[in-house]
Amino acid sequence: VQLQASGGGSVQAGGSLRLSCAASGISVSANVVGWYRQLPGQERELVALISRSGRTNYGGFVKGRFTISKDNAKNTMYLQMDSLKPEDTAVYYCYVHSNYWGQGTLVTVSS
């Protein structure tokens, strides 16, 4: 199983980024998939999950700013992040249930 995350980078506050995670060796359509993040000095926390049926669940801090989606045909998941804040600065990890993780992609938001 491999999860290849991309799309991280640096952006100013209020900007947007779109993260992608291409999966191989496992099906995103057949599993719960999503994104977690790890802020400096903190534990990994949930950003968003999407179920096999497309039902979504977001961390409390998201408040409508992020949207998770997936393309089953491309076996890829996405995280559209809008209205980014400096406190969103973190390493973002894609995830496939039950314990498959991507390598992490750094998002830096400057004020």
PLY file of the C-alpha trace (Angstrom):
ply
format ascii 1.0
element vertex 111
property float x
property float y
property float z
element edge 110
property int vertex1
property int vertex2
end_header
0.00 0.00 0.00
1.27 3.44 -0.90
-0.31 6.83 -0.28
1.37 9.69 -2.11
0.36 13.10 -0.80
1.01 16.34 -2.63
-0.14 19.93 -2.79
1.32 21.36 0.36
3.18 24.63 0.36
3.24 28.15 1.67
0.32 30.53 1.46
-0.76 33.77 3.09
-3.63 33.89 5.53
-6.96 33.83 3.74
-5.54 31.83 0.86
-6.33 28.36 -0.40
-4.55 25.09 -1.04
-5.70 21.76 -2.41
-4.08 18.62 -1.14
-4.16 15.40 -3.11
-3.40 11.84 -2.09
-3.05 9.12 -4.69
-3.49 5.60 -3.36
-2.09 2.40 -4.73
-2.55 -1.11 -3.44
-5.76 -0.16 -1.67
-9.12 1.18 -2.80
-10.35 4.57 -1.61
-13.84 3.63 -2.73
-13.95 0.63 -0.41
-12.62 2.28 2.72
-13.01 5.22 5.02
-10.33 7.69 3.98
-9.33 11.10 5.14
-6.81 13.61 6.40
-5.13 14.25 9.73
-2.66 16.92 10.68
0.07 17.41 13.22
0.87 20.87 14.49
4.37 21.53 15.89
4.69 19.95 19.31
1.20 18.49 19.25
-0.43 15.13 18.61
-1.97 14.21 15.29
-5.59 15.37 14.98
-8.49 14.66 12.67
-9.08 17.08 9.83
-11.68 15.24 7.75
-12.96 11.78 6.90
-15.14 10.53 4.08
-16.94 7.21 4.19
-17.50 4.71 1.43
-20.90 6.26 0.80
-19.50 9.79 0.75
-20.59 10.88 4.20
-18.13 13.36 5.68
-16.91 14.22 9.14
-14.72 17.20 10.03
-12.65 18.32 12.95
-14.23 21.02 15.06
-11.73 23.66 13.97
-12.67 23.32 10.28
-15.93 25.28 10.54
-16.81 25.06 6.87
-13.41 26.10 5.54
-12.25 22.71 4.24
-13.87 20.19 1.92
-12.88 16.56 1.59
-13.64 14.63 -1.58
-12.48 11.60 -3.48
-12.33 10.39 -7.05
-12.86 6.65 -7.03
-11.86 6.30 -10.66
-8.50 7.93 -9.94
-8.22 6.24 -6.53
-7.37 9.65 -5.11
-8.63 11.75 -2.22
-8.52 15.52 -1.92
-8.68 18.22 0.70
-9.67 21.68 -0.47
-8.62 24.20 2.15
-9.96 27.75 1.97
-9.72 30.73 4.30
-6.49 29.36 5.72
-5.21 30.71 9.02
-1.70 30.74 10.48
-2.89 28.19 13.05
-3.52 25.75 10.19
0.24 25.46 9.75
0.99 21.75 10.13
2.04 18.58 8.41
-1.00 17.03 6.77
-1.27 13.26 6.41
-3.66 11.29 4.26
-5.13 8.16 5.79
-6.91 5.00 4.76
-8.69 2.85 7.35
-7.46 1.17 9.37
-3.83 2.18 9.63
-2.38 3.32 6.33
-0.71 6.71 6.20
0.84 8.94 3.58
4.22 10.55 4.08
2.87 13.95 5.07
2.87 17.25 3.27
3.74 20.54 4.96
1.31 23.44 4.88
2.60 26.80 6.05
0.26 29.75 6.43
1.79 33.15 7.05
0.03 36.14 8.54
0 1
1 2
2 3
3 4
4 5
5 6
6 7
7 8
8 9
9 10
10 11
11 12
12 13
13 14
14 15
15 16
16 17
17 18
18 19
19 20
20 21
21 22
22 23
23 24
24 25
25 26
26 27
27 28
28 29
29 30
30 31
31 32
32 33
33 34
34 35
35 36
36 37
37 38
38 39
39 40
40 41
41 42
42 43
43 44
44 45
45 46
46 47
47 48
48 49
49 50
50 51
51 52
52 53
53 54
54 55
55 56
56 57
57 58
58 59
59 60
60 61
61 62
62 63
63 64
64 65
65 66
66 67
67 68
68 69
69 70
70 71
71 72
72 73
73 74
74 75
75 76
76 77
77 78
78 79
79 80
80 81
81 82
82 83
83 84
84 85
85 86
86 87
87 88
88 89
89 90
90 91
91 92
92 93
93 94
94 95
95 96
96 97
97 98
98 99
99 100
100 101
101 102
102 103
103 104
104 105
105 106
106 107
107 108
108 109
109 110
